[in-house]
Amino acid sequence: MFNYTVETSKSRDEAVQALEENLKSEKFGVLWNFDLTAKLKEKGTDFDTPFTVLEVCNPEEANKVLSEDLMVGYFLPCKIVVYEEKGTTKIGMPRPTALTDMVQNDSIKNIAVEIEKRLIGCIDQSV
């Protein structure tokens, strides 16, 4: 499956806050906390679904994959989204292993497996 998505009883803001804390424990920093809903409204659209995009990065892991193949930079930084759908808050991400399948490099695939486990752990702890 391309994505990993879970539901939580937390509000979007609570989920984002928990996620940011859990990411720190795995040495992932939040490079950008982007309120997509606010930006689209600012641009004149009527999109009203609460939707936040977090761009996250672990510098050591980014260095590893970029040292193997610069094309992996097309997938960086990792994205995790938190949004509300029909009254339920969801947290999800594209699976790094699904993205790196396109590169077809076993070394990168192995790194992606570990990164994916860590990010899923952060998401699961945020629920």
For each residue, the residues with C-beta under 8 A, 3 or more apart:
1: 4 95 98
2: 94 95 98
3: 92 93 94 95 98
4: 1 92 93 95 116 119 120 123
5: 90 91 92 93
6: 90 91 92 123 124 127
7: 88 89 90 127
8: 15 89 90 91 126 127
9: 89
10: 14 15 18 89 126 127
11: 14 15 89
12: 15 16 50 52 82 83 84 89
13: 16 17
14: 10 11 17 18
15: 8 10 11 12 18 19 82 89 91 126 127
16: 12 13 19 20 33 52 54 82
17: 13 14 20 21
18: 10 14 15 21 22 125 126
19: 15 16 22 23 54 80 82 91 122 123 126
20: 16 17 23 24 30 33 54
21: 17 18 24 25
22: 18 19 25 26 121 122 123 125 126
23: 19 20 26 28 29 30 54 56 122
24: 20 21 27 28 29
25: 21 22 122
26: 22 23 58 118 119 121 122
27: 24 58 60
28: 23 24 56 57 58 78 118 119 122
29: 23 24 56 57 58 59
30: 20 23 33 54 55 56
31: 55 56 57 77
32: 53 54 55 77
33: 16 20 30 52 53 54
34: 39 52 53 54 55
35: 38 39 51 52
36: 39 40 47 51 52 53
37: 40 41 47 48 49 50 51 52
38: 35 41 42
39: 34 35 36 42 43
40: 36 37 43 45 47
41: 37 38 44 45 46 47 48
42: 38 39
43: 39 40
44: 41
45: 40 41
46: 41
47: 36 37 40 41 51
48: 37 41
49: 37 83 84 85
50: 12 37 83 84
51: 35 36 37 47 81 82 83 84
52: 12 16 33 34 35 36 37 81 82 83
53: 32 33 34 36 79 80 81
54: 16 19 20 23 30 32 33 34 79 80 81 82
55: 30 31 32 34 77 78 79
56: 23 28 29 30 31 77 78 79 80 119
57: 28 29 31 61 62 76 77 78
58: 26 27 28 29 61 62 115 118
59: 29 62 63
60: 27 63 64
61: 57 58 64 65 111 114 115
62: 57 58 59 65 66 76 77
63: 59 60 66 67
64: 60 61 67 68 111
65: 61 62 68 69 72 76 100 108 111 112
66: 62 63 69 70 72 73 76
67: 63 64
68: 64 65 72 105 107 108 111
69: 65 66 72 103 105 108
70: 66 73
71: 74 103
72: 65 66 68 69 75 76 100 103 108
73: 66 70 76
74: 71
75: 72 78 96 99 100
76: 57 62 65 66 72 73
77: 31 32 55 56 57 62
78: 28 55 56 57 75 93 96 115 119
79: 53 54 55 56 93 94
80: 19 53 54 56 91 92 93 119 123
81: 51 52 53 54 90 91 92 93
82: 12 15 16 19 51 52 54 89 90 91
83: 12 49 50 51 52 89 90
84: 12 49 50 51 87 88 89 90
85: 49 88 90
86:
87: 84
88: 7 84 85
89: 7 8 9 10 11 12 15 82 83 84
90: 5 6 7 8 81 82 83 84 85
91: 5 6 8 15 19 80 81 82 123 126 127
92: 3 4 5 6 80 81 123
93: 3 4 5 78 79 80 81 119 123
94: 2 3 79 98 99
95: 1 2 3 4 98 99 116
96: 75 78 99 100 112 113 115 116 119
97: 100 101 109 112 113 116
98: 1 2 3 94 95 101
99: 75 94 95 96 102 112
100: 65 72 75 96 97 103 105 108 109 111 112
101: 97 98 104 109
102: 99
103: 69 71 72 100 108 109
104: 101
105: 68 69 100 108 109
106: 109 110
107: 68 110 111
108: 65 68 69 72 100 103 105 111 112
109: 97 100 101 103 105 106 112 113
110: 106 107 113 114
111: 61 64 65 68 100 107 108 114 115
112: 65 96 97 99 100 108 109 115 116
113: 96 97 109 110 116 117
114: 61 110 111 117 118
115: 58 61 78 96 111 112 118 119
116: 4 95 96 97 112 113 119 120
117: 113 114 120 121
118: 26 28 58 114 115 121 122
119: 4 26 28 56 78 80 93 96 115 116 122 123
120: 4 116 117 123 124
121: 22 26 117 118 124 125
122: 19 22 23 25 26 28 118 119 125 126
123: 4 6 19 22 80 91 92 93 119 120 126 127
124: 6 120 121 127
125: 18 22 121 122
126: 8 10 15 18 19 22 91 122 123
127: 6 7 8 10 15 91 123 124
